[in-house]
Every structure is written in C-alpha cells, then in structure tokens.
Amino acid sequence: MAKLPEQEHPEAALGWAARDASGLLSPFKFSRRATGEKDVKFKVLFCGICHTDLHSLRNDWGFSTYPLVPGHEIVGEVLEVGSKVEKFKVGDKVGVGCMVGSCGSCDSCHDHLENYCPKMILTYGSKYHDGTMTYGGYSNMMVVDEHFAIKFPQNMPLDAGAPLLCAGITVYSPMRFYGLDRPGDHLGVVGLGGLGHVAVKFAKAMGLKVTVISSSPGKREEALQHLGADAFLVSSDVSQVQAATGTMAGIIDTVSAVHPILPLIGLLKNNGKLVLVGAPNRPLELPVIPLIAILGRKTVTGSSIGGVKETQEMIDFAAKHNITADIEVIPINYLNTAMDRLAKADVKYRFVIDIGNTLKEA
C-alpha cells in the first residue's frame, strides 16, 4: 500500500497544496527526505508566485498531479548540510529555482544545461529519483542536492530576489545566448508583467535601448518613468507598429496569452530574433510565407529558464547591478486571493509569500 505524503520520509513538513483542478489551496502535511551527504536542508523564508504555479494548480496544461504544492522561486536559510557538501554552510542564504534534479550524464547536463536534460526533475509535480513526488516552496522547509541550490549574494534582498530564480533566469538566459546583450542594440520586450519588468531591468543594465511592447496603453508611464524603458509601443496601434518596423535586433516575448506574433516579426531588423518565453495554453499562429519571402531571414525561437551555472551567474549579475523584482509580499493565508488576482493580472509585478513569518502549524 502506498504511503501517505507525511509518511514517505522522516522529515515532517508543512505547506499549502491544491488537491484537484479547482486550484484551491489549503494547509497540507507531508514529509521531506533526510539530509543526504550531498544535500542541503533549509528553512524556507520567501517564495515567489509564478504564473506557471497558477497554470499548474488549475491543470491548464493537462499534466498536473495532486496533491500539488507549488513554488519554484524559493529562498531561505541553510539549517543542515551533508558530509560532502562543499558550496554551503549552516546559516548561508540559499535559493532553489525550477528544478531539483537531472540525470547528470547526458550532453545537456555536461554542458551545464540541466534545464534541457530529458530527465530533468521539476521542483514540484515531478517524480524524484526515489520515485516520490516533488513538492515546491509553498512550504516551511526543503531538502535539495547542493548542485541545484543557488548561493544568494549578501546584498541581494531575499524577498525581492526570490522571483529572479524563475522570472530572472527566464529572460536573462536567452538575452545572453542569442546575443541580445550588446550595448547599444535595440531590444523589444513584449508584456510588462512578472517576466517583462525584469527583462527591462536586465536589458538596461546591459546597456541596451529598450522598447516595451504592450496591449495596455495605461502601462506607458510605468514603463518609461519607473522602469527606465526608452520607448513604449502599443501593440494594437498600427501606426506605432509601422513606425517601428525593422528597428529591433531582438524581441523577448513574455506574454502567456494567445496573441499575434507576425507584427512582432515585422519589428525586427534583418537577422533579428524573436524569443518566446511565455507559455500560452493554445498554439500561436506562425504564417510561413511572410517569414521566408518578405521579412528578412528572421528567427522565431524559444527558451526555457537556464542551467544551474547560468542561474548563479544571473543572480550575481543582478546583485552587482541592484536588480530585483517589484513585489507585493503576502501572508500564506492570502494565497487563494492572490491566485485570483494573478489570473486578472492584478499585481505589480510579482507576489511573494512571506513563508517564514506566516506559515505556522495549525
């Protein structure tokens, strides 16, 4: 007979979980494994809420497993380290992003691209090496292999730094890989939400000219005055789009709703790159003839988070340039309201749960 979640492992844990596709979250008792020789055990202090959490809770992609404890923007303080741990000591600040395991032997793993490992293990909703389910950061403690833990710089605030473990690396990785980080180049950022606002901050720190592309004219002042973008383009305004045709070296598209991408391709220079990092729950339309016959050898591609090495590089870069997410800190018992607000895009720009102070035993 299968063991109950609280009986699988020796370390008692408390979190909030959804039990079905309603996505309603409530307190949940489960367990974590004992600290192995290469493991780090830590107290969770803060956890960001990603739009992926909402999709997963409501089974929008069709593969959620319940009970589901979300959370992959996790930061905390090390409580215990295994005998062979080298990166961390008790008291260190630590982060965990979207993955907690991989095969360690494939080409992707050897290239520090664990995120593309065919056997990559997600922080929640996946089966771990021992066959038990992974549970995320909406919980009071975690145990993770030190390889998948990120060392937080001393000057990085834990609450506002937490969302960088997903939102930050999701935009940083393609900017670096596709060469969209050259000072003076022109980058478009589609969508001004959890991912988009961080993309603007990274791009400006890299010395780029940045245009925010949004369907919401009301975000103009926020983009220009608060985030420091150089220009703002309303995606539904044909004249604005035409005026910017062929001006951008690259575009990071962060929108997770279905939207037209042909106009975005038109904004690119010859050889420009449109990188999709949002995750709509229905396919986008890509007309092929304009792409090959009219629009000038342009690339439409995608990118998914980054490997552990690159995530550490991203956090260190963010700390050096004082880049953090704009957040609204909430108590754990506000979770369901926060999810409803997130579905309506009613947050600037990332909810972060104060786990350390508000997740208590009932």
N, C-alpha and C positions, 0 to 999 in steps of 0.2 A: 504494500500500500504506500502511495506517495506521501511524503511528509508534508505537514503544513509549513508555510513560509517561515514561521517563527521557530520551527524545529529543525530546519535544514542545516543550520550552522550554530556554532557555540556563542557567537556574539549577538546579544539582543539588540535590536534596532527599532526605531520608531520613525514613521514617515507618514505622508499623506498619499493615498492611492485612489485611482479610479477602478471600479470593479466591472464596468461594462462601457459600451459605446456612448452612453449618456455623457460620459466625461466628468461626472460629478465626483469630486474629490472629498475624502474624509480620512480620519486617522486610521493608521494601519500598522499593526505589529508584524515584524518579520525578523530576519537574522542575517548577520554578515559572517563571513569565514574568519577563522583565527588568523592572526598576522603571520604570514609565511616568511621565510628567510629573505625574500626579495620584496616584501610588501611594506607598505606604509599605511598605518591606521591613523585617521584624522577625524577631529571633530568638525562637522560642517558648520560654518558660520553664516555664509550667504549663498544663495543660489538664484541665478537669473532665470527668467521665464522666456523661453524662445517660442516663436510661432510653431516650430516643429512639435513642441510639447502639446500645443492645442490640437494640431492635426492628429497626433498620436493618441491623445486622450479620447478623441471622438472617432477614431478609426477611419479617418478620411482616406487613407491610402490602402486600407483593406488588410493590413497585416499586424495590427496591434494584438498583444497578448495581455490578458488580465489575470490577476490584479497588476496594475501598471503604476509604478512610482516614477514620475518624470524627473527631469532635471539634468542638464549636461553643461551648465555654466556654474561650476561648483568651486568654492574656495573655503579653506578652513585652516586649522592649526594641527600640526602633527602631534599625536599622542604617543605613538609607539612605532618603532622601526624594526624590521627583521635583521637578523645577524649578518646578512650580506648586503644590506642597503648601503650605498655609497653617496647618493645625492642629497639625502635629507637627514636631519637630526630632530629630536623632540623639540617642539617649540617653533620650528620653521613654519612659514606660511606656504600653503600648497594649493594648487589648482588642478581640477580634472575637467576635461572637455568632453567631446562627443564619443570617445572610445576608451575602452579599458583593456583591450586585448587584440592580438593578431597572431598569425602563425609564426612569425619571426624568421621564416626561412625562404619566402618567395622573393622574386625580384623587387616587388614593391617595398617589402619590409627592408631588404638590403639597401634600397635607395632612399630610406627614411620617409617613405610614403605609405605608412601603415594604414592611412585612411583609404587606400585603394587595394589593400590586401583582400583577396577573395574570402578570407576567413576572419576579417575584422569583426571585433565584438563591440557592439554599441554599449554605451554606459547604462542604458536601460532598455528593456524589452528584447534582449538577446539572450541566448544560452551561453554561459561561460564555459571554460574548459572542463569544469567538473560536471556539466550538464544541468546546473541550476540556473534560474533566471537572474538576469542583472536588474538591479534596482537603482534608480538615479538619486539626484541630490536633494529632492524634497524630503530629506531625512536627516537624522541627527548625527550620523557618523557613517564613514565609509572605510573600506579596506581596498587598496589598489596596488598593483605591481608598480614599483617605483619608475619603471620605464615610461609609464603612461601618466605620470604626475609631473606637473609644471611648477617650477620654483618661482614664487612671486617675489619680485624686487621689493626692497624695503619701502620705497617711496610710492608704491602702487596701492591706492586705496582698495580694500578688499571688496567693498560693495559695488563701487563703480567700475572696478576692474573685472568683476566676475563675467559680465556679458562678452568680454573680449575673447573668452575661451571658445565661443562659437561664432558670434557676430564678427568679432575682430579678425579671427583667422580666416573666416569665410570670404572676406573681401581682401585681406592682405595677401593671401596666397596667390590668387590669380593676378593681382597687380604686379607682384614680383615675377611670377613665372612667365607671363605674357609680355613682359617689358613695358607695362603701363605705369612705370615708376620713374620715368626720365624727367628730370626737372625741366620745366618749360613746356612739356607736352600738354595737350588738352584732353581731359577725361570727362566723360559724361557719367553721372550717377542717376540711375532711374529708381525712383522711390525714395522717400525721406522718412523711413521708419527705423526699426532697430538696427538693420544692416546698413541702410543708406547713410544715416547720420554719422556712423563710424567710418564708412568709406570716405566721406568728405574730409573727416579729420585726418585720416591716414594720407590721403592724397595731398592735402595742403602741407602736411609735414614733409612729404617727399618733394615738394616744390612744384606741384602741378597746377595748371589752370583748371578749375573745376566748374562745370555747369550741372546744376541739379535739374533733372527732368521729372516733372510730376504732373499728375492729373488734377492736383488740388492747387488752384491759384492762391489760396489762403496761406500756403506754406512759403511764399516768396520771401517775406521779411525774415522768417526763421532761418531759411537757408542762407540768405545774404548777410544779415546782421548778426545772428547768433553763431552760426557755424562757419562763416567766413567764405562761403562759396563766391565765385567770381561772377556767375551769371545764373539765371533761373529761366527755365523754358517750360511753358505749359504744353503738355503733350497733345492736347486736343486743339491747340491753336495752329491752324495750317500755316499761317503767315510766319509765325515764330519758328516753326519747324523748317519751313523752306529757307528762311534766312540763315539757319544754322547748318544747312546741307553741306556735307563734305568737310566739316571743320574739326572733327574729333579723331584723335589717334585711337581711342578705345572707349568703350562704354561698359560699366558694371551695372547689370540689370538685377536689382534686388527684389523685384515685385513677385509676390507669391500668388497673385490672382491672374486669371487668364486675361491677356492683353495683346494687342497687335505689336509685332516686332519689325515688320517691314519698314515703318517710318524710322525706327531706330537705326536700322542698317543704312538708310539714306543719310544719316548724320555723320557717318564715318568717312574718313579720308580713304583713298585707295590703300589697300592692305590693312585697313583698320580691323579691330577685333571687338565683337560684341560677346561679352561673357555673361552667361546666365547663371546666377547663384540662388535665385528664388526657386520655389518648388510648387508651381500650380498643380492642382489636383486633376486638371484635364490638359490634354495636349495643346501646345501652341501651334499656330499655322505658320509654315515657312514656305512662301512661294519661291520656287527654284529658278524659274527663268529670269526674273529680275536680278537674282543673286549672281547668275553666271553671265548674263548678257548686258546688263546695264550698270550695275552698282560697283564694279571695280575691284574684283578679287578680294573680297572681304571674308572674314571668318566669323562664323557663329559657333560658339563653343560653350562648355560648361565647366564648373569647378566645384569641388566639394571639400570643405574645410581644409586641412593641411596635416602633414605628419607631425610627430611629436617634436622633432628638432626645429621645424619651421614655426611651430606654435610657441616654443620657448623664445625663438628669435623675435617673433611678433610681440610677445609680452615685454621683452627687453627694449624693443624699439618704442613701444607705447610708453613705457616708464621714462625713457630718455626724453621723449617729446611731450610728456604730460598729457597723453591721450587716454581718456576714459570714456565710458558710455554716459549718456544723460539718463538718469534713472529716477524711478519712483520706488522707494523702499516700502514694503508692505509686511504686515504680520501674516503668519501662516493661515490664520482663520479667515483671511480676506481672499484666499486663493480662487474660489469659485466666482466671486465678483470680478476679480482681476481677469479671469479667463473670458468672461462675458465682455468685458471692456476691450480686451485684446482682439476679440473677434470683430469688434467695431472700430478697431484702430484708435481707440481712445486711450493712448498713453504716449508720453514723450520721455524716452523712446523705448525704454525697457523697464519692466517690472523686475525688482529684485526682492526675494524673500529674506527677511531677517530671521534666519533659521535659529541662530544661536540664542536669541533673546525671546523667541515666541513659540518655538516648537517644544512643548513640555508634555510630560506624561500626564494622561487624563486622570 
